[in-house]
Structures are given as structure tokens and as C-alpha cells.
Amino acid sequence: KQLLIDSTDRTRNTAFNAATGNWDSSLGWGLVRVGKALAMAAGQATDLTFPNCAATGSTSGQPCALSNGQPSWNNSDITTATAPRVNIANTIGVNVANRGTNPAVATVNFGVMIFSAGNNHFHHIGSQQVMIAAGQTVPVSQAWTPASTDHTCVQISVVFGQDSDYTNNMTQRNLVIAPSTYQMEVNNSLLVPAHFDVVATSERANWVCSVDQQTFDLDPFSDCPRKVTITLRAPRNAAIGQRARCQVAVYATPANGERRPVGGVTVESYVPQVCPVQGQVVDQAGRPVLRARIELSAVEPEHAGVPAHAVTDAAGFFAVRTLPDVLQRLRVRGPGGLSGELLLRPMCGPSLPRVVVGKDALRLDYLPPIVVEDPVPPTRGAAK
């Protein structure tokens, strides 16, 4: 298809608008020139791909097989400038390699999706055009501001019509880093009912990786995606800062068919260290609220302990010492007994949300960098 597009006669085209480039509302990409397309195909000597993609074993339209022994969904060629956080500007980077003998100008497409397996619905976030000389590898980047806590998987593809190998033009990275507990979504994209197996494999001895649902059936039309909880627990004697990964593979067996891999995710856990985190309580005019009561407590059993408490100072600020990146419940009680709470994963430093206290309501201002779950509506006298 791309060869036919690249070889069209566009001399009669009138661009539909600036965003569509050479696309003409009547002529499309232009008049087809089959002879030129065949000549271009015969002269293909350029293979655009990603450095970690294996020379063989990949399938067109699927993430390439990796040469470093990692599963196809965990290509370290893909990176982010910082750990993704909601509403915090970030940058996705990828290395693109030209294994051929001719230079190439290609389009690199960037997309994100829900942390999942079997999901073929990506959200396109941008494209970059890049020139790659023969035998060279170049970095390509795309600005990205996460709008949702769900989109933590990145998929990147290279579009080049004269490519000599179309099987290695797509790659993916499904990686989340947090202490202990994660949730992934499993989708049935096979269009027929299927039985699913979820296999978790820890990469480090004595770090136990498990899932709450190892097998289940999904109908693609009547069943919602299955939410599977993954747990990767460190041994009791693990030192602060120690890390481990778990590969979670998903297999589907369609009715009257053979078992096949449909994707997977990689989770990475570490032993966190207590650190100070800060927040602020203000009124609707932005003025600080004195003596608001704060409680922060871990939700996950393996991190449960004595809740951290604080009282706001004259500037409305408060500080507590707690574990970063661990799912916690923040409770705030303002003047008059009005209280509210939400779930979040705090980071070290000023990462907690600003709490806005009104006459008849308490609002949590979701300032980044936090991972926010559904807040609990304000109540009176709920926080102790």
C-alpha cells in the first residue's frame, strides 16, 4: 500500500488542507503508477526497524520479536524522559535503525494504550518524520502529557514504503514500576469466544509474582475486558532499593483452535524508602487554612502500618513521612468537621494535592504529580 501511495502522480492534486498534505478530496493520494511502484519495489534495499528487533521471527502488524531475550512487549528501545505522571509533560523516545544500504525518509508513529494484553486500540499521540542514513541509528522523540492513569503502554511504528522487511516495523513497551501491586486489562480481540491463561514469571529468585486470575473465558461481544491484579512481593530481608521484574504473558485458546500468545506486560517492583511528602490546605480564595487535620495510610496489606498524621501550619502546609509510589488513602478534615478522602500514589517532595475548603464542600485539587483514583465525596465527621 505504501509503495502505491509513494509512487502516485500528484501533479493534479490540490491539497484538501494543510493537515492532509498531498491528499486531494477527489483524487486521493493521486493517480496510481503501477510501473513506478514495481520499479521501487525491485530496488528496495532499506530495512528500517528498531535496534533490539530480531533479524527473523517477526510478524507484520505485530510487535517485533526481540533479539535480547525479552518478550515482544518490553522493548527497551522505548524510553520516557521521566516516569509518566498525570498532567505532567513528558517525552517518549525511541531509537530507529536503518539496516539497509540506502538512506530513507520515514514517518515514526507514536501511540499509547491501557496497561493491558490483547488490546488493539491505541491512542495516536503524534508522528515524526526522520531522515536515517544507511547503517545508522537515530533517536526520535515525541512530546506527551499523560491525560489518564490508564495509558502506560507505548506502541511505535515506522512507515516507509520502500522497506525491504515489513515484519519488524512495530514495537511496544508495556512497563509499569511501583511497589508490589498492579492491575492489567485482558481483552479478547479474536472475534470468537476463547479461554485465556495468564502466566506470571518472576525474573529474580525469592521475589514472588502472582496473579489473582490465572484462567478465565472471554466472549468478545458480550464480556467486558477482564481486570487482573498482579502482585510482585519482595522477600522479607530485601534491602531498601532492591528491584525485580516479572513477565506476565497472556495466552488465548479460541473455540476449536490452538493456544496462542496474545500479549503481556512487564511489572517492576522495588523496596521503597520512607521519605517526606508535602501538601497544602486552602480556602476557596486560595488563603491558607490553619489546623486542618491530615491522615495518610497505606492501602496495600504488605505496606500497611501506622498511619501518618499532620496538622497544617499558618501557611496551610503540612508534611508527613511515608512510602513513595505506594497506593495510599489521604484523609483531610477541615474546619467544621467537613472531611474528604482519595486514593493516590505520592512521590517524595511536594506531591500531594492541594485541598480546597469551601463553605459547604471540601474539594481536592488534583495537582500533579499524583496518580488519582475515584475520590470519595466529602462527608462531615468522617475523619478521626
WOLIN-V258162 format. One record per residue. RES is the residue in one small letter. PSI is psi in radians with two decimals (NA if undefined). NEAR is the number of other ideal C-beta (glycine too) atoms within 10 Angstrom. Layout:
<<RES;PSI;NEAR> <RES;PSI;NEAR>>
This chain:
<<k;-0.81;7> <q;-0.60;16> <l;-0.76;18> <l;-0.71;17> <i;-0.81;17> <d;-0.40;15> <s;0.08;21> <t;2.73;18> <d;1.96;13> <r;0.22;17> <t;-0.40;7> <r;-0.02;10> <n;2.52;19> <t;2.09;11> <a;2.35;13> <f;-0.80;14> <n;3.07;8> <a;-0.57;6> <a;-0.49;7> <t;-0.03;10> <g;-2.16;11> <n;0.00;15> <w;2.25;17> <d;2.34;15> <s;-0.38;11> <s;-0.67;8> <l;-0.06;15> <g;-2.32;15> <w;-0.15;17> <g;-3.07;18> <l;2.30;12> <v;2.36;14> <r;1.55;15> <v;-0.71;10> <g;-0.76;9> <k;-0.66;15> <a;-0.75;18> <l;-0.68;12> <a;-0.70;12> <m;-0.71;17> <a;-0.70;14> <a;-0.48;8> <g;0.19;11> <q;2.14;16> <a;0.55;11> <t;2.21;20> <d;1.80;22> <l;2.32;24> <t;-2.79;27> <f;2.50;25> <p;-0.66;17> <n;-0.10;20> <c;2.35;26> <a;2.71;16> <a;-0.48;12> <t;2.94;9> <g;0.07;13> <s;2.86;22> <t;2.35;13> <s;2.38;11> <g;-0.01;11> <q;2.71;14> <p;2.39;24> <c;2.64;24> <a;2.52;19> <l;2.50;22> <s;-0.17;13> <n;0.19;12> <g;-0.11;7> <q;2.69;16> <p;2.78;20> <s;-0.37;23> <w;0.12;24> <n;1.05;21> <n;2.01;28> <s;-0.02;14> <d;-0.38;22> <i;2.28;22> <t;2.87;15> <t;2.63;17> <a;-0.69;13> <t;2.95;10> <a;2.27;14> <p;2.30;21> <r;2.50;18> <v;2.28;17> <n;0.25;14> <i;2.15;14> <a;2.39;12> <n;3.11;15> <t;2.26;13> <i;2.32;22> <g;2.65;16> <v;2.58;23> <n;2.31;17> <v;2.28;25> <a;2.54;20> <n;1.85;25> <r;0.07;18> <g;-2.96;21> <t;0.02;11> <n;2.58;14> <p;2.83;13> <a;2.53;21> <v;2.01;10> <a;2.84;22> <t;2.25;14> <v;2.08;24> <n;2.36;18> <f;2.36;24> <g;2.79;20> <v;2.77;21> <m;2.98;20> <i;2.52;19> <f;1.78;21> <s;3.06;25> <a;2.47;27> <g;0.17;23> <n;2.18;21> <n;0.31;12> <h;1.72;10> <f;2.67;19> <h;1.96;14> <h;2.24;10> <i;-0.16;18> <g;2.89;13> <s;2.60;14> <q;2.41;16> <q;2.36;10> <v;2.52;17> <m;2.21;11> <i;2.06;22> <a;2.77;11> <a;2.31;13> <g;0.17;11> <q;2.77;13> <t;2.29;15> <v;2.55;14> <p;2.46;11> <v;2.42;19> <s;2.73;16> <q;2.22;19> <a;2.50;13> <w;2.25;20> <t;1.85;14> <p;2.21;21> <a;-0.17;12> <s;2.62;11> <t;-0.24;16> <d;-0.54;16> <h;1.57;19> <t;0.08;23> <c;2.40;24> <v;2.33;26> <q;2.33;23> <i;2.41;26> <s;2.69;18> <v;2.27;25> <v;2.00;16> <f;1.95;26> <g;-0.59;19> <q;0.33;21> <d;2.41;22> <s;-0.20;16> <d;1.87;19> <y;-0.04;18> <t;-0.26;18> <n;0.55;25> <n;0.06;25> <m;2.49;23> <t;2.95;30> <q;2.68;23> <r;1.98;24> <n;1.57;28> <l;2.28;20> <v;2.45;18> <i;2.11;16> <a;2.73;20> <p;2.09;23> <s;-1.01;21> <t;2.43;19> <y;2.86;22> <q;2.29;13> <m;2.80;27> <e;2.35;18> <v;2.20;25> <n;2.61;24> <n;1.81;22> <s;0.28;15> <l;-0.17;17> <l;0.12;9> <v;2.69;13> <p;2.51;15> <a;2.70;23> <h;2.36;15> <f;2.45;23> <d;2.32;14> <v;2.09;22> <v;2.05;13> <a;2.28;20> <t;2.00;12> <s;2.45;18> <e;0.00;13> <r;2.34;17> <a;2.46;7> <n;-0.08;12> <w;2.04;18> <v;2.13;14> <c;2.29;20> <s;2.84;15> <v;2.66;19> <d;-0.22;11> <q;1.85;12> <q;-0.53;12> <t;2.57;11> <f;2.91;14> <d;2.53;14> <l;2.26;21> <d;2.24;11> <p;-0.33;15> <f;-0.53;9> <s;-0.27;7> <d;2.43;13> <c;2.78;9> <p;2.52;16> <r;2.27;20> <k;2.10;12> <v;2.25;23> <t;2.27;12> <i;2.36;22> <t;2.24;19> <l;1.85;25> <r;2.38;18> <a;2.66;21> <p;2.76;13> <r;-0.54;6> <n;0.19;7> <a;2.32;17> <a;2.72;8> <i;2.34;9> <g;-0.27;9> <q;2.53;14> <r;2.76;13> <a;2.76;22> <r;2.71;19> <c;2.29;23> <q;2.20;18> <v;1.86;26> <a;2.52;17> <v;2.28;23> <y;2.53;19> <a;2.42;25> <t;1.76;16> <p;2.77;16> <a;2.22;10> <n;0.51;6> <g;-3.04;12> <e;2.64;7> <r;2.35;13> <r;2.61;11> <p;2.44;17> <v;0.07;20> <g;-2.92;26> <g;-3.10;24> <v;2.82;28> <t;2.27;18> <v;2.53;25> <e;2.24;16> <s;2.75;28> <y;2.84;18> <v;1.91;16> <p;2.82;19> <q;2.40;11> <v;2.40;14> <c;2.86;13> <p;2.44;13> <v;2.62;26> <q;2.73;15> <g;-3.04;27> <q;2.58;22> <v;2.23;28> <v;2.90;19> <d;-3.06;16> <q;-0.39;11> <a;0.03;7> <g;0.12;10> <r;2.47;11> <p;2.56;15> <v;2.16;19> <l;2.47;13> <r;0.52;13> <a;2.49;26> <r;2.33;17> <i;2.42;22> <e;2.32;19> <l;2.13;23> <s;2.46;17> <a;2.46;19> <v;-0.67;15> <e;2.31;15> <p;-0.67;9> <e;-0.26;12> <h;0.08;17> <a;2.54;11> <g;-2.74;10> <v;2.19;7> <p;2.62;15> <a;2.40;21> <h;2.67;13> <a;2.85;18> <v;2.38;12> <t;2.61;23> <d;-2.97;15> <a;-0.44;9> <a;0.09;13> <g;0.01;21> <f;2.68;16> <f;2.74;23> <a;2.42;15> <v;2.78;20> <r;2.22;12> <t;3.13;22> <l;2.24;23> <p;2.67;19> <d;0.09;18> <v;2.36;20> <l;2.15;19> <q;2.78;25> <r;2.13;16> <l;2.11;25> <r;2.35;19> <v;2.30;27> <r;2.03;26> <g;-2.98;23> <p;2.54;13> <g;0.13;12> <g;0.05;11> <l;2.26;21> <s;2.82;21> <g;2.90;23> <e;2.81;21> <l;2.87;19> <l;2.45;16> <l;2.94;25> <r;1.69;21> <p;2.71;26> <m;2.84;18> <c;2.41;17> <g;-2.81;12> <p;1.21;16> <s;-0.13;18> <l;2.70;25> <p;2.65;22> <r;2.36;17> <v;2.16;26> <v;2.06;20> <v;2.11;23> <g;-3.06;13> <k;-0.75;8> <d;0.24;7> <a;2.70;13> <l;2.14;23> <r;2.38;15> <l;2.02;22> <d;1.91;11> <y;1.25;14> <l;2.36;14> <p;2.87;16> <p;1.80;19> <i;2.75;25> <v;1.97;18> <v;2.31;16> <e;-3.04;14> <d;2.17;7> <p;2.70;16> <v;2.31;15> <p;2.58;9> <p;2.51;19> <t;2.89;14> <r;2.27;11> <g;0.27;10> <a;-0.56;14> <a;2.36;18> <k;NA;8>>
